Amino acid sequence: MKQRIITGAILVIVLGLFIYFGEGELEFLFSGLCVVLSSLAAFEFSRMLNKGKKFSVLNYLSIPFTFVFTLLSVFFFQTDFFYMIVFVFIISILLIYSLIYVFNDGFMKKDFSEQILTIFYTSLGFIGFAYLRTVSIHLIIYLFIVAMITDVFAYFIGIRFGKRRLAPKISPKKSVEGAIGGLLFGGVIAGLYAYFLGVFDTNIIFIFLISFGLSIIAQIGDLVASKFKREHNIKDYSNLFPGHGGVMDRFDSSAFASIFLMLLVMVIL
């Protein structure tokens, strides 16, 4: 627990510094961090999917693709050029993997789907982080408040009051009581932050609806990550962060929620 607290404190400080200074001429700092984290997440995910398989470079092609996709996205999404890049890149992925599938008999459909899953699962969340930071520093802080408060209170309330298992086959330790507690505290605290800091230019009811919705999505993201780990019989994606696991262990819920918040900001707000 001590190691977990120390690592967590260091992560919060480092991430906070990148968020605070990552604007204007130094915007590349936080965007660059998102690219690095996305690439590390792709490595973790690829290693998990290929656990026990005979090594093949083809099975790890998703890592450089994730790097390039995230890099181009976070540095060009403020221009119309971004949409062209995304379109061309997706088409290129489909073309390249189609050629590999045709000319490599050992490259099965399952491998193809797993590679595509890796690229988008490990990139979109971090693209969301970078996008939200360019919109407003309070927006990205708001996202992390939702995810972190939800996670912390779900854990402690689950330990103290948890009786009914939320998803016993996926994550036996998670409880219904913990999930509800995380939802209430995460939604309320994040909602108050958004309201008083003027994160959204809308009424208080909609602000709290967004906050509670993101809290639910964050918990779904946590369950999705847990299901992947259980299906592939691993405890953590890696040991990059002592006491916390890997990139996907630490950012699973916030990255998942960032995708939806990014779309919400783009389309509605």
C-alpha positions as CSV (number, residue, x, y, z in Angstrom):
1,M,0.0,0.0,0.0
2,K,2.9,2.4,0.9
3,Q,4.5,1.8,-2.6
4,R,1.1,2.3,-4.2
5,I,0.6,5.7,-2.4
6,I,4.1,6.9,-3.3
7,T,3.8,5.9,-6.9
8,G,0.4,7.5,-7.1
9,A,1.6,10.7,-5.6
10,I,4.5,10.9,-8.1
11,L,2.1,10.2,-11.0
12,V,-0.3,12.9,-9.9
13,I,2.6,15.5,-9.6
14,V,4.2,14.6,-13.0
15,L,0.8,14.5,-14.8
16,G,-0.2,17.7,-13.1
17,L,3.0,19.5,-14.3
18,F,2.5,18.3,-17.9
19,I,-1.1,19.4,-17.8
20,Y,-0.3,22.8,-16.3
21,F,2.5,23.7,-18.6
22,G,1.1,22.0,-21.7
23,E,-0.4,25.0,-23.4
24,G,0.5,27.7,-25.9
25,E,4.0,27.2,-27.2
26,L,4.5,24.3,-24.8
27,E,1.3,22.5,-25.9
28,F,3.5,19.8,-27.4
29,L,4.6,18.7,-23.9
30,F,1.2,17.2,-22.9
31,S,0.4,16.1,-26.4
32,G,3.8,14.3,-26.6
33,L,3.1,12.6,-23.3
34,C,-0.2,11.3,-24.6
35,V,1.6,9.9,-27.7
36,V,4.2,8.1,-25.5
37,L,1.6,6.7,-23.1
38,S,-0.5,5.5,-26.0
39,S,2.5,3.7,-27.5
40,L,3.3,2.1,-24.2
41,A,-0.3,1.0,-23.8
42,A,-0.2,-0.6,-27.3
43,F,2.9,-2.5,-26.3
44,E,1.2,-3.8,-23.1
45,F,-1.9,-4.7,-25.0
46,S,0.0,-6.5,-27.8
47,R,2.1,-8.4,-25.3
48,M,-1.1,-9.5,-23.5
49,L,-2.8,-10.6,-26.7
50,N,0.2,-12.5,-27.9
51,K,1.0,-14.2,-24.6
52,G,1.9,-17.8,-25.3
53,K,2.1,-17.4,-29.0
54,K,5.2,-17.8,-31.2
55,F,6.8,-14.5,-31.7
56,S,6.1,-12.7,-35.0
57,V,6.8,-9.1,-36.0
58,L,3.4,-9.1,-37.7
59,N,1.7,-9.6,-34.3
60,Y,3.2,-6.4,-33.0
61,L,2.6,-4.1,-36.0
62,S,-0.2,-2.4,-34.1
63,I,2.4,-0.6,-31.9
64,P,4.0,1.6,-34.6
65,F,0.5,2.1,-36.2
66,T,-0.8,3.3,-32.8
67,F,2.2,5.6,-32.4
68,V,1.7,7.2,-35.8
69,F,-2.1,7.4,-35.5
70,T,-1.9,9.1,-32.1
71,L,0.9,11.4,-33.2
72,L,-0.8,12.6,-36.3
73,S,-4.1,13.0,-34.4
74,V,-3.0,15.0,-31.4
75,F,-0.9,17.4,-33.4
76,F,-3.4,18.0,-36.3
77,F,-6.9,17.6,-34.8
78,Q,-7.4,21.4,-34.7
79,T,-7.3,21.6,-38.5
80,D,-9.3,20.2,-41.3
81,F,-6.1,18.3,-42.2
82,F,-6.8,16.1,-39.2
83,Y,-9.9,14.6,-40.7
84,M,-8.0,13.8,-43.9
85,I,-5.2,12.2,-42.0
86,V,-7.5,10.0,-40.0
87,F,-9.4,8.9,-43.1
88,V,-6.2,8.1,-45.1
89,F,-4.6,6.4,-42.1
90,I,-7.6,4.1,-41.5
91,I,-7.7,3.2,-45.2
92,S,-4.0,2.5,-45.1
93,I,-4.3,0.2,-42.1
94,L,-7.1,-1.8,-43.8
95,L,-5.1,-2.0,-47.0
96,I,-1.9,-3.1,-45.4
97,Y,-3.5,-5.7,-43.2
98,S,-5.6,-6.9,-46.1
99,L,-2.4,-7.6,-48.1
100,I,-0.8,-9.3,-45.1
101,Y,-3.9,-11.4,-44.7
102,V,-3.9,-12.4,-48.3
103,F,-0.2,-13.3,-48.6
104,N,0.4,-14.7,-45.1
105,D,-1.4,-18.0,-44.5
106,G,-0.6,-17.8,-40.8
107,F,-2.3,-14.4,-40.3
108,M,-5.7,-15.4,-39.1
109,K,-8.9,-13.3,-38.9
110,K,-8.5,-13.3,-35.1
111,D,-5.1,-11.8,-35.4
112,F,-6.4,-9.1,-37.7
113,S,-9.3,-8.1,-35.4
114,E,-6.9,-8.1,-32.4
115,Q,-4.5,-5.8,-34.1
116,I,-7.2,-3.4,-35.1
117,L,-8.6,-3.5,-31.6
118,T,-5.2,-2.7,-30.1
119,I,-4.7,0.4,-32.4
120,F,-8.1,2.0,-31.6
121,Y,-8.4,0.8,-27.9
122,T,-5.0,2.2,-26.9
123,S,-5.1,5.4,-29.0
124,L,-8.5,7.0,-28.9
125,G,-8.4,7.6,-25.1
126,F,-5.1,9.4,-25.2
127,I,-6.2,11.3,-28.3
128,G,-9.1,12.4,-26.1
129,F,-6.8,13.6,-23.3
130,A,-4.8,15.7,-25.7
131,Y,-7.9,17.2,-27.4
132,L,-9.6,18.1,-24.0
133,R,-6.4,19.8,-22.8
134,T,-6.3,22.0,-25.9
135,V,-9.9,23.0,-25.3
136,S,-9.4,23.9,-21.6
137,I,-7.2,22.9,-18.7
138,H,-10.3,22.7,-16.5
139,L,-11.9,20.2,-18.9
140,I,-9.0,17.7,-18.6
141,I,-8.8,18.2,-14.8
142,Y,-12.6,17.6,-14.7
143,L,-12.2,14.3,-16.5
144,F,-9.5,13.1,-14.1
145,I,-11.6,14.2,-11.2
146,V,-14.5,12.1,-12.4
147,A,-12.4,9.0,-13.0
148,M,-10.2,9.2,-9.9
149,I,-12.9,10.1,-7.4
150,T,-15.2,7.4,-8.8
151,D,-12.4,4.8,-8.6
152,V,-11.3,5.8,-5.0
153,F,-14.8,5.9,-3.5
154,A,-15.9,2.7,-5.3
155,Y,-12.9,0.9,-3.8
156,F,-13.3,2.1,-0.2
157,I,-17.1,2.0,-0.1
158,G,-16.9,-1.5,-1.7
159,I,-14.5,-2.6,1.1
160,R,-16.6,-1.2,3.9
161,F,-20.2,-1.9,2.6
162,G,-19.8,-4.2,-0.4
163,K,-22.0,-7.3,-0.2
164,R,-23.3,-7.9,-3.7
165,R,-20.8,-8.6,-6.5
166,L,-21.1,-6.3,-9.5
167,A,-19.5,-8.6,-12.1
168,P,-18.1,-11.7,-10.3
169,K,-16.8,-13.4,-13.5
170,I,-14.9,-10.3,-14.5
171,S,-13.8,-8.6,-11.3
172,P,-14.8,-10.5,-8.2
173,K,-13.8,-7.7,-5.8
174,K,-16.0,-5.0,-7.3
175,S,-19.4,-4.6,-5.6
176,V,-22.7,-3.0,-6.5
177,E,-22.5,-0.8,-3.3
178,G,-19.0,0.3,-4.3
179,A,-20.1,1.2,-7.9
180,I,-23.0,3.2,-6.5
181,G,-20.8,5.0,-4.0
182,G,-18.3,5.8,-6.7
183,L,-21.0,7.1,-9.0
184,L,-22.5,9.4,-6.3
185,F,-19.2,10.8,-5.1
186,G,-17.6,11.0,-8.5
187,G,-20.6,12.6,-10.1
188,V,-21.3,15.1,-7.3
189,I,-17.7,16.2,-6.8
190,A,-16.9,16.5,-10.5
191,G,-20.2,18.2,-11.1
192,L,-19.5,20.8,-8.4
193,Y,-16.0,21.4,-9.9
194,A,-17.5,21.9,-13.4
195,Y,-20.2,24.2,-12.2
196,F,-18.1,26.5,-10.1
197,L,-15.2,26.6,-12.6
198,G,-17.5,27.1,-15.5
199,V,-16.2,24.0,-17.4
200,F,-19.4,23.8,-19.4
201,D,-21.5,26.7,-20.7
202,T,-24.8,25.0,-19.8
203,N,-27.2,24.6,-16.9
204,I,-26.4,22.8,-13.7
205,I,-28.8,19.9,-14.3
206,F,-27.0,19.1,-17.6
207,I,-23.6,19.4,-15.9
208,F,-24.5,16.8,-13.3
209,L,-26.0,14.5,-15.9
210,I,-22.8,14.7,-17.8
211,S,-20.8,14.0,-14.6
212,F,-22.9,11.0,-13.5
213,G,-22.8,9.7,-17.1
214,L,-19.0,9.9,-17.3
215,S,-18.7,8.2,-13.9
216,I,-20.7,5.3,-15.2
217,I,-18.6,5.2,-18.4
218,A,-15.4,5.3,-16.4
219,Q,-16.6,2.2,-14.4
220,I,-17.5,0.4,-17.7
221,G,-14.0,1.2,-19.0
222,D,-12.5,-0.3,-15.8
223,L,-14.6,-3.5,-16.3
224,V,-13.6,-3.7,-20.0
225,A,-9.9,-3.6,-19.0
226,S,-10.5,-6.1,-16.2
227,K,-12.3,-8.5,-18.7
228,F,-9.3,-8.4,-21.1
229,K,-6.9,-9.2,-18.2
230,R,-9.1,-12.1,-16.9
231,E,-9.5,-13.6,-20.4
232,H,-5.7,-13.6,-20.9
233,N,-4.9,-14.6,-17.3
234,I,-2.8,-11.7,-16.2
235,K,-3.0,-9.5,-13.1
236,D,-1.6,-6.3,-14.5
237,Y,-0.8,-5.1,-18.1
238,S,2.8,-4.4,-16.9
239,N,4.7,-3.3,-13.9
240,L,5.7,0.1,-15.2
241,F,4.2,1.9,-12.3
242,P,5.0,0.0,-9.0
243,G,1.8,-0.8,-7.1
244,H,-0.4,0.4,-9.9
245,G,0.5,-1.9,-12.8
246,G,0.9,-0.6,-16.4
247,V,-0.4,2.3,-18.4
248,M,-3.7,0.6,-19.1
249,D,-4.1,-0.3,-15.5
250,R,-3.8,3.3,-14.4
251,F,-5.6,5.0,-17.2
252,D,-8.2,2.5,-18.3
253,S,-11.3,4.3,-16.8
254,S,-10.2,7.8,-17.6
255,A,-9.1,7.0,-21.2
256,F,-12.4,5.3,-21.8
257,A,-14.4,8.2,-20.5
258,S,-12.2,10.7,-22.4
259,I,-13.5,9.3,-25.7
260,F,-17.1,10.1,-24.8
261,L,-16.3,13.5,-23.3
262,M,-14.3,14.4,-26.5
263,L,-17.2,13.4,-28.7
264,L,-19.6,15.3,-26.4
265,V,-17.5,18.5,-26.6
266,M,-17.1,18.2,-30.4
267,V,-20.7,17.5,-31.2
268,I,-22.9,19.1,-28.6
269,L,-21.0,21.6,-26.4
